Amino acid sequence: MAADWLVKMIGTMASIAGFFVLFFWVMHNPPSAHTVMPLTAIDHWVKVSDRAMVLYGSLWLYISLAPALAKDRVELVACARDAAIMATLGLAAFWFFPTTIPDFSVDWAQYPALQMLKATDVGGNAFPSLHVAFAALVAVQLKRQLSSVNAPAWVHVANMLWALGIIYSTLATRQHVLIDVLGGLLLAGVTSRIGKLLDRLTYADA
């Protein structure tokens, strides 16, 4: 974590801030009408939870771990590159295919933490879930980093549980539906493949 810590700190904060600007601009300026995402049996099965807001918000701490643990500039640039690719693909999907979550008919006054979230996030940019996509991508990046330093098994388990908790929270906070979650996992998988391909091309040139 001590390697290039200032670059990591400033870069992570600037990247997240820049992402939010683009995310909310796309959300509030769709070029066409939103498509309402359909519900599945899983969406009805997962109950609304005010406590899930903690897990939902923890994504922004979670995604900072991968760049923070990058051992050198090469790994740090790779983390930033993959995040940029995924954000670009996700925002492009939101722009060309505007989506929104359905009306869950929930009395948000009964869920104070979620009520605050709903006041700032109007439920657009639903598919694919970038919350899920970033959690999944970072889980893979952290797994690779933890393996490189022979981290104990419980740390790997904690990493996976944290990522799964964030994914669960997207449903429990009613920010996304199951189809959004599956789209986010697919986006993370595609991004990971693109990143690996770029790594192979880079190392081949070197």
Buried (B, 14 or more C-beta within 10 A) or exposed (E): EEBBEEEBEEBBEEBBEEBEEBBBEBBEEBEEEBEBBEBEEEBEEBEBBBEBBEBBBBBEEBBBBBBBBBEEEEBBBBBBBBBBBBBEBBBEBBBEBBBBBBEEEEEBEEBEBBBEBBEEBEBBBBBBBBBBBBBBBBBBBBBEBBEEEEBEEEEBEBBEEBBBBBBBBBBBBBBBBBBBBBBBBBBBBBBBEBBEEBBEEEEEEE
